[in-house]
């Protein structure tokens, strides 16, 4: 599952995911990898600041100009019955009016729904080998 947490590989399992590579020696996720994603307000810039496949941990920052700076941390571990647990945390700081609006809408309920969608898409791919229909 860890190799799927890559801006290139996410195209296989995240419906609508679009990304452009800016910097990567391998062409995949790695320390100091930089990529961009489109958004409603501006193109977002992502920078991988920690990448440890042995610990199944990745950390990156997402900068959306005049909107937010976000930190994403993902840590995978073994679960019960051959499952994988994913600990995923996002932390955002507003750097503009649209960022304030985003933070006001970033409720525990919104986050839970977002993560359930993420889990559903990942599980669909792991079970079928295909992108979940949108």
URTA-V632059 format. One record per helix or strand. SS is the DSSP state (2 for helix, 1 for strand). FROM is the first residue (numbers start at 1). LEN is the number of residues. Records with the same first field share a line. If there is no record, write none. Layout:
SS = FROM-LEN  FROM-LEN
This chain:
2 = 2-3  9-4  80-3  97-9  108-21
1 = 20-4  34-4  44-9  57-8  68-11  84-11
